[in-house]
Amino acid sequence: MSNVKSEIAELVSKKVGIPSDKALQSVDVVLNFVKEKLPPTIAAQLDAVLAGNVDLSDGIGLDDAAGLLGGFLSGKK
């Protein structure tokens, strides 16, 4: 499991008050839904982030966010 996904699941577990395993299932459902709605190139970038293949040690800055969503926001398909 990716560190990003586990961090999200931990937040969900704490905020909603559900067990960690249920939070992880919820996160999987939401992320899969989001990836299905994104253009393939953007979904692949999201997969890279979730797989830990993108250095997020300094957080996601505006440049990173713009890069991840650039094609999607520009309306290119």
mmCIF file of the N, C-alpha and C atoms, coordinates in Angstrom:
data_MODEL
# 
_entry.id   MODEL 
# 
loop_
_atom_site.group_PDB 
_atom_site.id 
_atom_site.type_symbol 
_atom_site.label_atom_id 
_atom_site.label_alt_id 
_atom_site.label_comp_id 
_atom_site.label_asym_id 
_atom_site.label_entity_id 
_atom_site.label_seq_id 
_atom_site.pdbx_PDB_ins_code 
_atom_site.Cartn_x 
_atom_site.Cartn_y 
_atom_site.Cartn_z 
_atom_site.occupancy 
_atom_site.B_iso_or_equiv 
_atom_site.pdbx_formal_charge 
_atom_site.auth_seq_id 
_atom_site.auth_comp_id 
_atom_site.auth_asym_id 
_atom_site.auth_atom_id 
_atom_site.pdbx_PDB_model_num 
ATOM 1   N N  . MET A 1 1  ? 0.859   -1.179 0.000   1.00 0.00 ? 1  MET A N  1 
ATOM 2   C CA . MET A 1 1  ? 0.000   0.000  0.000   1.00 0.00 ? 1  MET A CA 1 
ATOM 3   C C  . MET A 1 1  ? 0.897   1.232  0.000   1.00 0.00 ? 1  MET A C  1 
ATOM 4   N N  . SER A 1 2  ? 0.486   2.215  -0.767  1.00 0.00 ? 2  SER A N  1 
ATOM 5   C CA . SER A 1 2  ? 1.284   3.430  -0.848  1.00 0.00 ? 2  SER A CA 1 
ATOM 6   C C  . SER A 1 2  ? 1.177   4.233  0.440   1.00 0.00 ? 2  SER A C  1 
ATOM 7   N N  . ASN A 1 3  ? 2.194   5.014  0.689   1.00 0.00 ? 3  ASN A N  1 
ATOM 8   C CA . ASN A 1 3  ? 2.205   5.868  1.858   1.00 0.00 ? 3  ASN A CA 1 
ATOM 9   C C  . ASN A 1 3  ? 1.092   6.919  1.770   1.00 0.00 ? 3  ASN A C  1 
ATOM 10  N N  . VAL A 1 4  ? 0.870   7.447  0.569   1.00 0.00 ? 4  VAL A N  1 
ATOM 11  C CA . VAL A 1 4  ? -0.161  8.464  0.378   1.00 0.00 ? 4  VAL A CA 1 
ATOM 12  C C  . VAL A 1 4  ? -1.526  7.883  0.694   1.00 0.00 ? 4  VAL A C  1 
ATOM 13  N N  . LYS A 1 5  ? -1.800  6.700  0.155   1.00 0.00 ? 5  LYS A N  1 
ATOM 14  C CA . LYS A 1 5  ? -3.103  6.072  0.385   1.00 0.00 ? 5  LYS A CA 1 
ATOM 15  C C  . LYS A 1 5  ? -3.292  5.746  1.871   1.00 0.00 ? 5  LYS A C  1 
ATOM 16  N N  . SER A 1 6  ? -2.258  5.285  2.522   1.00 0.00 ? 6  SER A N  1 
ATOM 17  C CA . SER A 1 6  ? -2.373  4.961  3.943   1.00 0.00 ? 6  SER A CA 1 
ATOM 18  C C  . SER A 1 6  ? -2.572  6.224  4.780   1.00 0.00 ? 6  SER A C  1 
ATOM 19  N N  . GLU A 1 7  ? -1.937  7.329  4.371   1.00 0.00 ? 7  GLU A N  1 
ATOM 20  C CA . GLU A 1 7  ? -2.139  8.596  5.082   1.00 0.00 ? 7  GLU A CA 1 
ATOM 21  C C  . GLU A 1 7  ? -3.578  9.073  4.934   1.00 0.00 ? 7  GLU A C  1 
ATOM 22  N N  . ILE A 1 8  ? -4.122  8.959  3.735   1.00 0.00 ? 8  ILE A N  1 
ATOM 23  C CA . ILE A 1 8  ? -5.517  9.348  3.508   1.00 0.00 ? 8  ILE A CA 1 
ATOM 24  C C  . ILE A 1 8  ? -6.439  8.467  4.336   1.00 0.00 ? 8  ILE A C  1 
ATOM 25  N N  . ALA A 1 9  ? -6.193  7.162  4.327   1.00 0.00 ? 9  ALA A N  1 
ATOM 26  C CA . ALA A 1 9  ? -7.030  6.231  5.091   1.00 0.00 ? 9  ALA A CA 1 
ATOM 27  C C  . ALA A 1 9  ? -6.960  6.526  6.584   1.00 0.00 ? 9  ALA A C  1 
ATOM 28  N N  . GLU A 1 10 ? -5.780  6.881  7.070   1.00 0.00 ? 10 GLU A N  1 
ATOM 29  C CA . GLU A 1 10 ? -5.629  7.222  8.489   1.00 0.00 ? 10 GLU A CA 1 
ATOM 30  C C  . GLU A 1 10 ? -6.452  8.464  8.836   1.00 0.00 ? 10 GLU A C  1 
ATOM 31  N N  . LEU A 1 11 ? -6.408  9.466  7.953   1.00 0.00 ? 11 LEU A N  1 
ATOM 32  C CA . LEU A 1 11 ? -7.213  10.671 8.178   1.00 0.00 ? 11 LEU A CA 1 
ATOM 33  C C  . LEU A 1 11 ? -8.702  10.358 8.187   1.00 0.00 ? 11 LEU A C  1 
ATOM 34  N N  . VAL A 1 12 ? -9.136  9.539  7.237   1.00 0.00 ? 12 VAL A N  1 
ATOM 35  C CA . VAL A 1 12 ? -10.552 9.160  7.173   1.00 0.00 ? 12 VAL A CA 1 
ATOM 36  C C  . VAL A 1 12 ? -10.942 8.422  8.442   1.00 0.00 ? 12 VAL A C  1 
ATOM 37  N N  . SER A 1 13 ? -10.107 7.493  8.862   1.00 0.00 ? 13 SER A N  1 
ATOM 38  C CA . SER A 1 13 ? -10.392 6.714  10.063  1.00 0.00 ? 13 SER A CA 1 
ATOM 39  C C  . SER A 1 13 ? -10.565 7.624  11.286  1.00 0.00 ? 13 SER A C  1 
ATOM 40  N N  . LYS A 1 14 ? -9.667  8.581  11.437  1.00 0.00 ? 14 LYS A N  1 
ATOM 41  C CA . LYS A 1 14 ? -9.726  9.488  12.583  1.00 0.00 ? 14 LYS A CA 1 
ATOM 42  C C  . LYS A 1 14 ? -10.900 10.453 12.504  1.00 0.00 ? 14 LYS A C  1 
ATOM 43  N N  . LYS A 1 15 ? -11.099 11.040 11.325  1.00 0.00 ? 15 LYS A N  1 
ATOM 44  C CA . LYS A 1 15 ? -12.139 12.060 11.171  1.00 0.00 ? 15 LYS A CA 1 
ATOM 45  C C  . LYS A 1 15 ? -13.550 11.481 11.242  1.00 0.00 ? 15 LYS A C  1 
ATOM 46  N N  . VAL A 1 16 ? -13.723 10.290 10.667  1.00 0.00 ? 16 VAL A N  1 
ATOM 47  C CA . VAL A 1 16 ? -15.058 9.701  10.597  1.00 0.00 ? 16 VAL A CA 1 
ATOM 48  C C  . VAL A 1 16 ? -15.303 8.741  11.757  1.00 0.00 ? 16 VAL A C  1 
ATOM 49  N N  . GLY A 1 17 ? -14.223 8.252  12.345  1.00 0.00 ? 17 GLY A N  1 
ATOM 50  C CA . GLY A 1 17 ? -14.363 7.335  13.468  1.00 0.00 ? 17 GLY A CA 1 
ATOM 51  C C  . GLY A 1 17 ? -14.703 5.912  13.053  1.00 0.00 ? 17 GLY A C  1 
ATOM 52  N N  . ILE A 1 18 ? -14.102 5.475  11.939  1.00 0.00 ? 18 ILE A N  1 
ATOM 53  C CA . ILE A 1 18 ? -14.327 4.095  11.491  1.00 0.00 ? 18 ILE A CA 1 
ATOM 54  C C  . ILE A 1 18 ? -13.011 3.328  11.583  1.00 0.00 ? 18 ILE A C  1 
ATOM 55  N N  . PRO A 1 19 ? -13.084 2.009  11.636  1.00 0.00 ? 19 PRO A N  1 
ATOM 56  C CA . PRO A 1 19 ? -11.855 1.212  11.711  1.00 0.00 ? 19 PRO A CA 1 
ATOM 57  C C  . PRO A 1 19 ? -10.955 1.439  10.493  1.00 0.00 ? 19 PRO A C  1 
ATOM 58  N N  . SER A 1 20 ? -9.664  1.258  10.693  1.00 0.00 ? 20 SER A N  1 
ATOM 59  C CA . SER A 1 20 ? -8.684  1.495  9.631   1.00 0.00 ? 20 SER A CA 1 
ATOM 60  C C  . SER A 1 20 ? -8.956  0.679  8.377   1.00 0.00 ? 20 SER A C  1 
ATOM 61  N N  . ASP A 1 21 ? -9.367  -0.579 8.541   1.00 0.00 ? 21 ASP A N  1 
ATOM 62  C CA . ASP A 1 21 ? -9.604  -1.420 7.359   1.00 0.00 ? 21 ASP A CA 1 
ATOM 63  C C  . ASP A 1 21 ? -10.784 -0.901 6.538   1.00 0.00 ? 21 ASP A C  1 
ATOM 64  N N  . LYS A 1 22 ? -11.804 -0.392 7.202   1.00 0.00 ? 22 LYS A N  1 
ATOM 65  C CA . LYS A 1 22 ? -12.962 0.177  6.495   1.00 0.00 ? 22 LYS A CA 1 
ATOM 66  C C  . LYS A 1 22 ? -12.584 1.502  5.835   1.00 0.00 ? 22 LYS A C  1 
ATOM 67  N N  . ALA A 1 23 ? -11.746 2.282  6.493   1.00 0.00 ? 23 ALA A N  1 
ATOM 68  C CA . ALA A 1 23 ? -11.283 3.542  5.910   1.00 0.00 ? 23 ALA A CA 1 
ATOM 69  C C  . ALA A 1 23 ? -10.479 3.271  4.642   1.00 0.00 ? 23 ALA A C  1 
ATOM 70  N N  . LEU A 1 24 ? -9.626  2.255  4.686   1.00 0.00 ? 24 LEU A N  1 
ATOM 71  C CA . LEU A 1 24 ? -8.828  1.914  3.507   1.00 0.00 ? 24 LEU A CA 1 
ATOM 72  C C  . LEU A 1 24 ? -9.725  1.459  2.355   1.00 0.00 ? 24 LEU A C  1 
ATOM 73  N N  . GLN A 1 25 ? -10.741 0.675  2.657   1.00 0.00 ? 25 GLN A N  1 
ATOM 74  C CA . GLN A 1 25 ? -11.690 0.259  1.620   1.00 0.00 ? 25 GLN A CA 1 
ATOM 75  C C  . GLN A 1 25 ? -12.381 1.481  1.017   1.00 0.00 ? 25 GLN A C  1 
ATOM 76  N N  . SER A 1 26 ? -12.758 2.402  1.843   1.00 0.00 ? 26 SER A N  1 
ATOM 77  C CA . SER A 1 26 ? -13.418 3.618  1.373   1.00 0.00 ? 26 SER A CA 1 
ATOM 78  C C  . SER A 1 26 ? -12.501 4.430  0.469   1.00 0.00 ? 26 SER A C  1 
ATOM 79  N N  . VAL A 1 27 ? -11.268 4.573  0.879   1.00 0.00 ? 27 VAL A N  1 
ATOM 80  C CA . VAL A 1 27 ? -10.295 5.323  0.088   1.00 0.00 ? 27 VAL A CA 1 
ATOM 81  C C  . VAL A 1 27 ? -10.102 4.642  -1.270  1.00 0.00 ? 27 VAL A C  1 
ATOM 82  N N  . ASP A 1 28 ? -10.017 3.316  -1.282  1.00 0.00 ? 28 ASP A N  1 
ATOM 83  C CA . ASP A 1 28 ? -9.878  2.586  -2.547  1.00 0.00 ? 28 ASP A CA 1 
ATOM 84  C C  . ASP A 1 28 ? -11.059 2.843  -3.476  1.00 0.00 ? 28 ASP A C  1 
ATOM 85  N N  . VAL A 1 29 ? -12.257 2.821  -2.929  1.00 0.00 ? 29 VAL A N  1 
ATOM 86  C CA . VAL A 1 29 ? -13.461 3.056  -3.737  1.00 0.00 ? 29 VAL A CA 1 
ATOM 87  C C  . VAL A 1 29 ? -13.425 4.458  -4.344  1.00 0.00 ? 29 VAL A C  1 
ATOM 88  N N  . VAL A 1 30 ? -13.108 5.445  -3.517  1.00 0.00 ? 30 VAL A N  1 
ATOM 89  C CA . VAL A 1 30 ? -13.093 6.832  -3.995  1.00 0.00 ? 30 VAL A CA 1 
ATOM 90  C C  . VAL A 1 30 ? -11.992 7.035  -5.038  1.00 0.00 ? 30 VAL A C  1 
ATOM 91  N N  . LEU A 1 31 ? -10.796 6.548  -4.764  1.00 0.00 ? 31 LEU A N  1 
ATOM 92  C CA . LEU A 1 31 ? -9.705  6.733  -5.713  1.00 0.00 ? 31 LEU A CA 1 
ATOM 93  C C  . LEU A 1 31 ? -9.983  6.028  -7.042  1.00 0.00 ? 31 LEU A C  1 
ATOM 94  N N  . ASN A 1 32 ? -10.546 4.846  -6.994  1.00 0.00 ? 32 ASN A N  1 
ATOM 95  C CA . ASN A 1 32 ? -10.890 4.151  -8.237  1.00 0.00 ? 32 ASN A CA 1 
ATOM 96  C C  . ASN A 1 32 ? -11.948 4.920  -9.020  1.00 0.00 ? 32 ASN A C  1 
ATOM 97  N N  . PHE A 1 33 ? -12.920 5.470  -8.334  1.00 0.00 ? 33 PHE A N  1 
ATOM 98  C CA . PHE A 1 33 ? -13.950 6.284  -8.983  1.00 0.00 ? 33 PHE A CA 1 
ATOM 99  C C  . PHE A 1 33 ? -13.324 7.504  -9.659  1.00 0.00 ? 33 PHE A C  1 
ATOM 100 N N  . VAL A 1 34 ? -12.458 8.198  -8.917  1.00 0.00 ? 34 VAL A N  1 
ATOM 101 C CA . VAL A 1 34 ? -11.815 9.390  -9.460  1.00 0.00 ? 34 VAL A CA 1 
ATOM 102 C C  . VAL A 1 34 ? -10.962 9.032  -10.677 1.00 0.00 ? 34 VAL A C  1 
ATOM 103 N N  . LYS A 1 35 ? -10.181 7.950  -10.579 1.00 0.00 ? 35 LYS A N  1 
ATOM 104 C CA . LYS A 1 35 ? -9.325  7.556  -11.704 1.00 0.00 ? 35 LYS A CA 1 
ATOM 105 C C  . LYS A 1 35 ? -10.143 7.211  -12.943 1.00 0.00 ? 35 LYS A C  1 
ATOM 106 N N  . GLU A 1 36 ? -11.318 6.619  -12.765 1.00 0.00 ? 36 GLU A N  1 
ATOM 107 C CA . GLU A 1 36 ? -12.178 6.292  -13.903 1.00 0.00 ? 36 GLU A CA 1 
ATOM 108 C C  . GLU A 1 36 ? -12.693 7.552  -14.596 1.00 0.00 ? 36 GLU A C  1 
ATOM 109 N N  . LYS A 1 37 ? -12.834 8.635  -13.866 1.00 0.00 ? 37 LYS A N  1 
ATOM 110 C CA . LYS A 1 37 ? -13.366 9.883  -14.408 1.00 0.00 ? 37 LYS A CA 1 
ATOM 111 C C  . LYS A 1 37 ? -12.292 10.768 -15.042 1.00 0.00 ? 37 LYS A C  1 
ATOM 112 N N  . LEU A 1 38 ? -11.049 10.514 -14.723 1.00 0.00 ? 38 LEU A N  1 
ATOM 113 C CA . LEU A 1 38 ? -9.953  11.324 -15.250 1.00 0.00 ? 38 LEU A CA 1 
ATOM 114 C C  . LEU A 1 38 ? -9.502  10.819 -16.618 1.00 0.00 ? 38 LEU A C  1 
ATOM 115 N N  . PRO A 1 39 ? -8.936  11.718 -17.432 1.00 0.00 ? 39 PRO A N  1 
ATOM 116 C CA . PRO A 1 39 ? -8.301  11.262 -18.674 1.00 0.00 ? 39 PRO A CA 1 
ATOM 117 C C  . PRO A 1 39 ? -7.164  10.290 -18.331 1.00 0.00 ? 39 PRO A C  1 
ATOM 118 N N  . PRO A 1 40 ? -6.891  9.331  -19.198 1.00 0.00 ? 40 PRO A N  1 
ATOM 119 C CA . PRO A 1 40 ? -5.886  8.305  -18.886 1.00 0.00 ? 40 PRO A CA 1 
ATOM 120 C C  . PRO A 1 40 ? -4.523  8.850  -18.473 1.00 0.00 ? 40 PRO A C  1 
ATOM 121 N N  . THR A 1 41 ? -4.067  9.913  -19.112 1.00 0.00 ? 41 THR A N  1 
ATOM 122 C CA . THR A 1 41 ? -2.748  10.441 -18.750 1.00 0.00 ? 41 THR A CA 1 
ATOM 123 C C  . THR A 1 41 ? -2.734  11.012 -17.340 1.00 0.00 ? 41 THR A C  1 
ATOM 124 N N  . ILE A 1 42 ? -3.812  11.647 -16.948 1.00 0.00 ? 42 ILE A N  1 
ATOM 125 C CA . ILE A 1 42 ? -3.897  12.205 -15.597 1.00 0.00 ? 42 ILE A CA 1 
ATOM 126 C C  . ILE A 1 42 ? -4.072  11.081 -14.583 1.00 0.00 ? 42 ILE A C  1 
ATOM 127 N N  . ALA A 1 43 ? -4.877  10.076 -14.916 1.00 0.00 ? 43 ALA A N  1 
ATOM 128 C CA . ALA A 1 43 ? -5.052  8.923  -14.026 1.00 0.00 ? 43 ALA A CA 1 
ATOM 129 C C  . ALA A 1 43 ? -3.719  8.224  -13.801 1.00 0.00 ? 43 ALA A C  1 
ATOM 130 N N  . ALA A 1 44 ? -2.891  8.143  -14.847 1.00 0.00 ? 44 ALA A N  1 
ATOM 131 C CA . ALA A 1 44 ? -1.571  7.521  -14.712 1.00 0.00 ? 44 ALA A CA 1 
ATOM 132 C C  . ALA A 1 44 ? -0.686  8.324  -13.780 1.00 0.00 ? 44 ALA A C  1 
ATOM 133 N N  . GLN A 1 45 ? -0.793  9.654  -13.843 1.00 0.00 ? 45 GLN A N  1 
ATOM 134 C CA . GLN A 1 45 ? -0.015  10.497 -12.934 1.00 0.00 ? 45 GLN A CA 1 
ATOM 135 C C  . GLN A 1 45 ? -0.486  10.319 -11.500 1.00 0.00 ? 45 GLN A C  1 
ATOM 136 N N  . LEU A 1 46 ? -1.782  10.181 -11.312 1.00 0.00 ? 46 LEU A N  1 
ATOM 137 C CA . LEU A 1 46 ? -2.313  9.923  -9.975  1.00 0.00 ? 46 LEU A CA 1 
ATOM 138 C C  . LEU A 1 46 ? -1.802  8.581  -9.458  1.00 0.00 ? 46 LEU A C  1 
ATOM 139 N N  . ASP A 1 47 ? -1.799  7.572  -10.323 1.00 0.00 ? 47 ASP A N  1 
ATOM 140 C CA . ASP A 1 47 ? -1.251  6.263  -9.941  1.00 0.00 ? 47 ASP A CA 1 
ATOM 141 C C  . ASP A 1 47 ? 0.210   6.382  -9.523  1.00 0.00 ? 47 ASP A C  1 
ATOM 142 N N  . ALA A 1 48 ? 0.973   7.208  -10.239 1.00 0.00 ? 48 ALA A N  1 
ATOM 143 C CA . ALA A 1 48 ? 2.387   7.400  -9.903  1.00 0.00 ? 48 ALA A CA 1 
ATOM 144 C C  . ALA A 1 48 ? 2.540   8.023  -8.517  1.00 0.00 ? 48 ALA A C  1 
ATOM 145 N N  . VAL A 1 49 ? 1.696   8.986  -8.210  1.00 0.00 ? 49 VAL A N  1 
ATOM 146 C CA . VAL A 1 49 ? 1.733   9.601  -6.880  1.00 0.00 ? 49 VAL A CA 1 
ATOM 147 C C  . VAL A 1 49 ? 1.380   8.563  -5.819  1.00 0.00 ? 49 VAL A C  1 
ATOM 148 N N  . LEU A 1 50 ? 0.314   7.807  -6.061  1.00 0.00 ? 50 LEU A N  1 
ATOM 149 C CA . LEU A 1 50 ? -0.128  6.817  -5.080  1.00 0.00 ? 50 LEU A CA 1 
ATOM 150 C C  . LEU A 1 50 ? 0.869   5.679  -4.913  1.00 0.00 ? 50 LEU A C  1 
ATOM 151 N N  . ALA A 1 51 ? 1.617   5.371  -5.978  1.00 0.00 ? 51 ALA A N  1 
ATOM 152 C CA . ALA A 1 51 ? 2.619   4.310  -5.904  1.00 0.00 ? 51 ALA A CA 1 
ATOM 153 C C  . ALA A 1 51 ? 3.904   4.779  -5.238  1.00 0.00 ? 51 ALA A C  1 
ATOM 154 N N  . GLY A 1 52 ? 3.980   6.071  -4.964  1.00 0.00 ? 52 GLY A N  1 
ATOM 155 C CA . GLY A 1 52 ? 5.180   6.602  -4.322  1.00 0.00 ? 52 GLY A CA 1 
ATOM 156 C C  . GLY A 1 52 ? 6.278   6.921  -5.312  1.00 0.00 ? 52 GLY A C  1 
ATOM 157 N N  . ASN A 1 53 ? 5.951   7.015  -6.593  1.00 0.00 ? 53 ASN A N  1 
ATOM 158 C CA . ASN A 1 53 ? 6.946   7.304  -7.615  1.00 0.00 ? 53 ASN A CA 1 
ATOM 159 C C  . ASN A 1 53 ? 7.150   8.789  -7.856  1.00 0.00 ? 53 ASN A C  1 
ATOM 160 N N  . VAL A 1 54 ? 6.513   9.621  -7.054  1.00 0.00 ? 54 VAL A N  1 
ATOM 161 C CA . VAL A 1 54 ? 6.665   11.065 -7.142  1.00 0.00 ? 54 VAL A CA 1 
ATOM 162 C C  . VAL A 1 54 ? 7.093   11.549 -5.769  1.00 0.00 ? 54 VAL A C  1 
ATOM 163 N N  . ASP A 1 55 ? 8.151   12.355 -5.738  1.00 0.00 ? 55 ASP A N  1 
ATOM 164 C CA . ASP A 1 55 ? 8.667   12.856 -4.471  1.00 0.00 ? 55 ASP A CA 1 
ATOM 165 C C  . ASP A 1 55 ? 7.733   13.929 -3.917  1.00 0.00 ? 55 ASP A C  1 
ATOM 166 N N  . LEU A 1 56 ? 7.081   13.600 -2.813  1.00 0.00 ? 56 LEU A N  1 
ATOM 167 C CA . LEU A 1 56 ? 6.178   14.547 -2.170  1.00 0.00 ? 56 LEU A CA 1 
ATOM 168 C C  . LEU A 1 56 ? 6.739   15.039 -0.844  1.00 0.00 ? 56 LEU A C  1 
ATOM 169 N N  . SER A 1 57 ? 8.052   14.874 -0.658  1.00 0.00 ? 57 SER A N  1 
ATOM 170 C CA . SER A 1 57 ? 8.653   15.214 0.634   1.00 0.00 ? 57 SER A CA 1 
ATOM 171 C C  . SER A 1 57 ? 8.509   16.696 0.967   1.00 0.00 ? 57 SER A C  1 
ATOM 172 N N  . ASP A 1 58 ? 8.407   17.527 -0.067  1.00 0.00 ? 58 ASP A N  1 
ATOM 173 C CA . ASP A 1 58 ? 8.216   18.952 0.193   1.00 0.00 ? 58 ASP A CA 1 
ATOM 174 C C  . ASP A 1 58 ? 6.759   19.364 0.016   1.00 0.00 ? 58 ASP A C  1 
ATOM 175 N N  . GLY A 1 59 ? 5.865   18.383 -0.038  1.00 0.00 ? 59 GLY A N  1 
ATOM 176 C CA . GLY A 1 59 ? 4.446   18.653 -0.227  1.00 0.00 ? 59 GLY A CA 1 
ATOM 177 C C  . GLY A 1 59 ? 4.136   18.857 -1.697  1.00 0.00 ? 59 GLY A C  1 
ATOM 178 N N  . ILE A 1 60 ? 2.875   19.031 -2.004  1.00 0.00 ? 60 ILE A N  1 
ATOM 179 C CA . ILE A 1 60 ? 2.484   19.305 -3.377  1.00 0.00 ? 60 ILE A CA 1 
ATOM 180 C C  . ILE A 1 60 ? 2.308   20.805 -3.503  1.00 0.00 ? 60 ILE A C  1 
ATOM 181 N N  . GLY A 1 61 ? 3.167   21.413 -4.295  1.00 0.00 ? 61 GLY A N  1 
ATOM 182 C CA . GLY A 1 61 ? 3.092   22.843 -4.516  1.00 0.00 ? 61 GLY A CA 1 
ATOM 183 C C  . GLY A 1 61 ? 2.158   23.160 -5.672  1.00 0.00 ? 61 GLY A C  1 
ATOM 184 N N  . LEU A 1 62 ? 1.994   24.423 -5.923  1.00 0.00 ? 62 LEU A N  1 
ATOM 185 C CA . LEU A 1 62 ? 1.124   24.845 -7.014  1.00 0.00 ? 62 LEU A CA 1 
ATOM 186 C C  . LEU A 1 62 ? 1.631   24.345 -8.349  1.00 0.00 ? 62 LEU A C  1 
ATOM 187 N N  . ASP A 1 63 ? 2.950   24.356 -8.551  1.00 0.00 ? 63 ASP A N  1 
ATOM 188 C CA . ASP A 1 63 ? 3.502   23.862 -9.808  1.00 0.00 ? 63 ASP A CA 1 
ATOM 189 C C  . ASP A 1 63 ? 3.205   22.384 -9.996  1.00 0.00 ? 63 ASP A C  1 
ATOM 190 N N  . ASP A 1 64 ? 3.344   21.600 -8.926  1.00 0.00 ? 64 ASP A N  1 
ATOM 191 C CA . ASP A 1 64 ? 3.053   20.169 -9.003  1.00 0.00 ? 64 ASP A CA 1 
ATOM 192 C C  . ASP A 1 64 ? 1.588   19.929 -9.318  1.00 0.00 ? 64 ASP A C  1 
ATOM 193 N N  . ALA A 1 65 ? 0.715   20.650 -8.624  1.00 0.00 ? 65 ALA A N  1 
ATOM 194 C CA . ALA A 1 65 ? -0.720  20.480 -8.849  1.00 0.00 ? 65 ALA A CA 1 
ATOM 195 C C  . ALA A 1 65 ? -1.092  20.874 -10.266 1.00 0.00 ? 65 ALA A C  1 
ATOM 196 N N  . ALA A 1 66 ? -0.509  21.951 -10.759 1.00 0.00 ? 66 ALA A N  1 
ATOM 197 C CA . ALA A 1 66 ? -0.793  22.388 -12.123 1.00 0.00 ? 66 ALA A CA 1 
ATOM 198 C C  . ALA A 1 66 ? -0.308  21.350 -13.122 1.00 0.00 ? 66 ALA A C  1 
ATOM 199 N N  . GLY A 1 67 ? 0.845   20.763 -12.850 1.00 0.00 ? 67 GLY A N  1 
ATOM 200 C CA . GLY A 1 67 ? 1.366   19.730 -13.740 1.00 0.00 ? 67 GLY A CA 1 
ATOM 201 C C  . GLY A 1 67 ? 0.495   18.495 -13.762 1.00 0.00 ? 67 GLY A C  1 
ATOM 202 N N  . LEU A 1 68 ? 0.004   18.111 -12.600 1.00 0.00 ? 68 LEU A N  1 
ATOM 203 C CA . LEU A 1 68 ? -0.863  16.925 -12.530 1.00 0.00 ? 68 LEU A CA 1 
ATOM 204 C C  . LEU A 1 68 ? -2.178  17.143 -13.239 1.00 0.00 ? 68 LEU A C  1 
ATOM 205 N N  . LEU A 1 69 ? -2.694  18.357 -13.184 1.00 0.00 ? 69 LEU A N  1 
ATOM 206 C CA . LEU A 1 69 ? -4.013  18.624 -13.731 1.00 0.00 ? 69 LEU A CA 1 
ATOM 207 C C  . LEU A 1 69 ? -4.000  19.425 -15.031 1.00 0.00 ? 69 LEU A C  1 
ATOM 208 N N  . GLY A 1 70 ? -2.818  19.725 -15.540 1.00 0.00 ? 70 GLY A N  1 
ATOM 209 C CA . GLY A 1 70 ? -2.698  20.584 -16.710 1.00 0.00 ? 70 GLY A CA 1 
ATOM 210 C C  . GLY A 1 70 ? -3.556  20.193 -17.891 1.00 0.00 ? 70 GLY A C  1 
ATOM 211 N N  . GLY A 1 71 ? -3.443  18.956 -18.347 1.00 0.00 ? 71 GLY A N  1 
ATOM 212 C CA . GLY A 1 71 ? -4.241  18.526 -19.495 1.00 0.00 ? 71 GLY A CA 1 
ATOM 213 C C  . GLY A 1 71 ? -5.715  18.508 -19.181 1.00 0.00 ? 71 GLY A C  1 
ATOM 214 N N  . PHE A 1 72 ? -6.069  18.114 -17.986 1.00 0.00 ? 72 PHE A N  1 
ATOM 215 C CA . PHE A 1 72 ? -7.466  18.046 -17.592 1.00 0.00 ? 72 PHE A CA 1 
ATOM 216 C C  . PHE A 1 72 ? -8.084  19.437 -17.547 1.00 0.00 ? 72 PHE A C  1 
ATOM 217 N N  . LEU A 1 73 ? -7.367  20.390 -16.970 1.00 0.00 ? 73 LEU A N  1 
ATOM 218 C CA . LEU A 1 73 ? -7.898  21.745 -16.836 1.00 0.00 ? 73 LEU A CA 1 
ATOM 219 C C  . LEU A 1 73 ? -7.954  22.476 -18.171 1.00 0.00 ? 73 LEU A C  1 
ATOM 220 N N  . SER A 1 74 ? -7.075  22.105 -19.095 1.00 0.00 ? 74 SER A N  1 
ATOM 221 C CA . SER A 1 74 ? -7.069  22.797 -20.382 1.00 0.00 ? 74 SER A CA 1 
ATOM 222 C C  . SER A 1 74 ? -8.149  22.286 -21.317 1.00 0.00 ? 74 SER A C  1 
ATOM 223 N N  . GLY A 1 75 ? -8.831  21.216 -20.912 1.00 0.00 ? 75 GLY A N  1 
ATOM 224 C CA . GLY A 1 75 ? -9.923  20.691 -21.709 1.00 0.00 ? 75 GLY A CA 1 
ATOM 225 C C  . GLY A 1 75 ? -9.472  19.727 -22.794 1.00 0.00 ? 75 GLY A C  1 
ATOM 226 N N  . LYS A 1 76 ? -8.165  19.383 -22.849 1.00 0.00 ? 76 LYS A N  1 
ATOM 227 C CA . LYS A 1 76 ? -7.684  18.424 -23.844 1.00 0.00 ? 76 LYS A CA 1 
ATOM 228 C C  . LYS A 1 76 ? -8.083  17.023 -23.431 1.00 0.00 ? 76 LYS A C  1 
ATOM 229 N N  . LYS A 1 77 ? -8.459  16.226 -24.427 1.00 0.00 ? 77 LYS A N  1 
ATOM 230 C CA . LYS A 1 77 ? -8.842  14.847 -24.142 1.00 0.00 ? 77 LYS A CA 1 
ATOM 231 C C  . LYS A 1 77 ? -7.972  13.895 -24.891 1.00 0.00 ? 77 LYS A C  1 
# 
